Amino acid sequence: MKILGISGSLRRASFNTALLHAAQELAPEGVSIAIHDLHGLPLFDQDVEEQGDPAPVAALKQAIEEADGVLLASPEYNGGITGVLKNAIDWASRPGLGRPASVLAGRRICIVGASPGITGTVRAQDQLRQVLRRAGAAAEPQSEVLVFQAHTKILDGKLVDERTREALARHLKSYVALLQAGVR
């Protein structure tokens, strides 16, 4: 089973990209997680879209299309999702690849998030669920991985907090079980 991991942060030392790397380590047996980089993704522009998807957009849509599942790692900026993640969802929500619907339509998306704050990414994850619902996707499983005070749990790009690692592993296991049951 192939899961596509997307970080909503472009920062080199991103806590959320570190969460995706931890997810790669903790994925259930038989599951691989490939991380898709959002650097170079242009801002959504319908005029550009009408000329055809730019290469980074086509690559993102293709990666989502080929994946059995999608894992989004969302930071929380100013109480919401990042512009880069919203932009990626905006592009992915548009028809393309010869499809009449978006690559997100009908998909079950797994969400995690890390932040230095004391509430983790609770507001960003709520907002992300709403955005995904409008794009025809849903966030599953309903449990949450809200890594608060991430700077104490992720050191040198590694998730070192054992309780958080266990929570992430359980979350991934639940998500994979849904995918295996045919809940795309």
C-alpha angles and dihedrals in degrees: 000000000000123000123187115219120205124184119208090212129079093192114123092226094040117165088210094053086049088054089055090051089050089049089055089056095044100042115127117262112285093024123111125191119205117193117225116205118221095201110124095022105139122228111270110268121169091207089058091044091054088060090053133279113297113243096260090051093048089049092051093049091046092050091051092046093052095046124091089213142004126228116197120196106198128191119201117241118182092341097310148061121300123264091239092056094044089049091052090050091048091055094042092049091064123089116258145126087073090300125129090214134044124271087245096058110117094359126139108220125198116220132201131160145185131201137163089236126098096247096051110214100321096133093043092050091050090050091045091053089053093049092047091049090054088050091054097257132107135214114242142214098035093222117098136227104204109172105199123188086019092176088070095046102039113055125177090350094308128112100231102165106104096205090053092047090052092048091050092048091051091047092051092046091053091048094049090049089056091049092048090051088059098259098138 
